[in-house]
């Protein structure tokens, strides 16, 4: 519960900071940039970067981008390993073979 409240507050503060930005970074981020930054920050356990990337796009867009990144990563690994995407996904999640 507190985690959800914290995430909401962080997103709000990031939005306010973006509005207060003095023109240094007017560039907008697309959902794939946000997803890549978010996932890499999660992998490195960098909470500050996680919060920053989460503020770039809506939560729905971020979710879509993360899903697309996961699909592409599993497909790339499956091709590299010459395995099915299902087998690779189960292996990455530590699940037994189906």
N, C-alpha and C positions, 0 to 999 in steps of 0.2 A: 504494500500500500504506500509506504513512504517513498519507495523507489519511483513509483508512478508520479507522485506529487513532485518529487525532485526533478524528474525528467521534464514535466510540464513547466516547472519554474525555469529550468535551464533553457528550454526552447523559447519561453517568453523573453527572458533576459537577452538571449542571442538575437531575437527579433528587434528588441529595443536598441541593442548595441548597433545592429545593422542600420537602423534608422538614424542613429546619432553619428554614424561614420561621417567623417568630414570630407569625403570624396576620394579618399585614398584608394578604395577598392570598390568601384562601381560595377565590376564584372559580376554577372550572375552565373551561378553554377547549374549545370544540368543534372538530371537525376542519376545519370551513370557516373559522373564525377563524384557526386555525393555518396553513391553506393560504394565506389572504389575506396574513397577516403574513409568511410565509416567501417567497412570490413577490414581494411588494413589497420586502422586504429584499434579495432576490437582484437585483432590478432596480436597486436603489440601491447595490448592492455593500457592504452593511452586515453584515459577518460576525458582529458581536455579536448583532444582531437575528435573523439567520439561525439562529444557535445557540440563541437563546432560543425561537424559534417551533418549532424542531425538537424541543425538549424538552417541548412542551405535550401532544403526542399520540404514539402509537406510530408508527414509520416507515411501517408499512402504512397506517395511517389518514391520515398526511400525504400519502403517495403518492396515495391515493384522492382526497383533497381537492384536491391540485394538478391531477390529471387532470380532475376535475369543473370546476375553475376554468378550465382551458384550453379545455374543450369549450364552456362558457358564453361565454367571451371570443371564441372563433372564431365562434360563432353570432351574437353581438351585432355583431361587425364585419362579418360577411357580410350581415346585414340592413341595416346602415348603408350599406354599399358596394353593395348590391344585386348581390352576387356569391354564388357557391356557397361553402359552408364549406371544401370541398376547395381551391378556388382561393385563398381567404384564407389557409389554413394553409400552402400551398406558398409564397405570397408572403412571409408572415412568416418562414419558414425560409430564404428566399432560393433556393428551388428553381425550376427552369424550369417553365413551364406544362405540364400533362400532356396 
